[in-house]
């Protein structure tokens, strides 16, 4: 009887601990899928194809077709070229761009409404388009969320 009680207690502890984990949730919009946590909610903003908000972090994504990028006058032949253009548009030194797996990223900071924010820009390539994905949080919280931000960025899948 004591063994059964001990096993039951261990199972309950395991179930409870799993329930307290990050509770992953997939969000799929268009060709992009990202695994965040259940704290994120989908919202609408006409400036973004994807706009997901939690209490502490905002995730946005914009999809740009290769033809639209070319029509805008940019000479883009690769994801790296696209990343360099995005960095330049954000006044970020091109040497701060890093490759991580199948995407490029850079981190920069800005002030909006008197608050300091950190932006993690991640660039991906799709079938015939590019995606610019951004994670935004208050700068004072960035160190606390940095590992999760890159875990979430690593989870992004662009359907080919």
C-alpha positions in Angstrom: 0.0 0.0 0.0 2.9 2.4 0.8 4.5 1.7 -2.5 1.3 2.5 -4.4 0.9 5.7 -2.5 4.5 6.7 -3.2 4.0 5.9 -6.9 0.8 7.9 -7.0 2.5 10.8 -5.3 5.4 10.7 -7.8 3.0 10.6 -10.8 1.1 13.6 -9.4 4.3 15.5 -8.9 5.4 14.7 -12.4 2.1 15.8 -13.9 2.1 19.0 -11.9 5.6 19.8 -12.9 4.8 19.3 -16.6 1.7 21.5 -16.2 3.9 24.3 -14.9 6.3 24.2 -17.9 6.1 26.8 -20.6 3.0 25.2 -22.2 4.1 25.4 -25.8 1.6 26.5 -28.4 2.1 26.5 -32.2 1.0 29.5 -34.2 0.6 29.0 -37.9 -0.1 32.0 -40.2 0.5 31.7 -43.9 3.7 29.8 -44.5 5.2 30.5 -41.1 4.8 28.4 -38.0 6.3 29.3 -34.6 6.2 27.6 -31.3 5.8 30.1 -28.4 3.9 29.6 -25.2 0.2 29.9 -24.3 0.8 33.3 -22.9 0.9 34.8 -26.4 -2.3 36.0 -28.0 -2.9 36.8 -31.7 -3.8 40.4 -32.4 -4.2 42.4 -35.6 -2.0 45.2 -36.8 -2.1 46.2 -40.5 1.7 46.8 -40.5 2.4 43.1 -39.9 1.4 39.7 -41.3 1.7 38.2 -37.8 1.3 40.1 -34.5 1.5 38.0 -31.3 1.6 39.6 -27.9 2.3 38.3 -24.4 2.6 40.3 -21.1 6.3 40.9 -21.7 7.2 40.2 -25.4 5.8 41.1 -28.8 6.4 38.9 -31.8 5.8 40.3 -35.3 6.5 39.0 -38.8 6.3 40.5 -42.3 6.5 38.5 -45.5 8.0 40.2 -48.5 8.0 38.5 -51.9 11.2 38.5 -53.8 9.5 40.4 -56.7 8.4 43.1 -54.3 11.9 43.5 -52.9 13.3 43.6 -56.4 10.7 46.1 -57.5 11.6 48.3 -54.6 15.1 48.7 -56.1 17.1 46.3 -53.9 19.5 43.9 -55.4 18.9 40.8 -53.2 20.3 37.5 -54.3 20.4 35.6 -51.0 19.1 35.6 -47.5 22.4 37.2 -46.4 21.8 40.1 -48.8 18.3 40.6 -47.5 19.6 40.6 -43.9 22.2 43.2 -44.8 19.5 45.5 -46.2 17.3 45.0 -43.1 20.3 45.9 -40.9 21.1 49.0 -43.0 17.4 50.1 -42.8 17.6 49.8 -39.0 21.0 51.7 -38.9 22.8 48.6 -37.5 26.4 47.8 -38.4 26.5 44.9 -40.9 29.1 43.2 -38.7 26.6 42.7 -36.0 24.6 40.2 -38.2 25.0 36.6 -37.1 23.9 33.4 -38.7 22.1 30.9 -36.5 21.0 27.7 -38.2 19.0 28.6 -41.3 18.4 32.2 -40.4 20.3 35.5 -39.8 19.7 37.8 -36.9 20.8 41.0 -35.2 19.9 42.7 -32.0 19.4 46.4 -31.5 17.9 48.8 -29.0 15.5 51.8 -29.3 13.4 54.1 -27.2 9.7 54.5 -27.7 7.5 56.6 -25.5 10.3 57.1 -23.0 10.8 53.3 -22.6 13.9 51.4 -23.7 13.3 48.3 -25.9 15.5 45.5 -27.3 14.7 44.2 -30.7 15.8 40.8 -32.0 15.4 40.8 -35.8 15.5 37.3 -37.5 15.5 37.0 -41.2 14.2 33.8 -43.0 13.8 32.8 -46.6 10.7 31.1 -48.0 9.8 29.6 -51.3 9.9 32.9 -53.2 9.9 35.4 -50.3 11.7 36.7 -47.3 10.4 36.9 -43.7 11.5 39.5 -41.2 10.6 38.4 -37.7 11.0 40.5 -34.6 10.9 39.8 -30.9 10.5 43.0 -28.8 10.8 43.4 -25.0 11.8 46.0 -22.6 15.6 46.3 -22.4 15.6 45.7 -18.6 14.0 42.3 -19.2 16.0 41.2 -22.2 18.6 39.1 -20.3 15.7 37.2 -18.6 14.0 36.4 -21.9 17.0 36.0 -24.2 17.2 32.2 -24.1 13.5 31.9 -24.8 13.6 34.3 -27.6 16.3 32.3 -29.4 14.5 29.0 -28.6 11.4 30.5 -30.2 13.3 31.8 -33.2 14.9 28.4 -33.7 11.4 26.9 -33.7 10.3 29.0 -36.7 9.5 26.9 -39.8 8.8 28.4 -43.2 6.8 26.0 -45.3 8.5 25.5 -48.7 
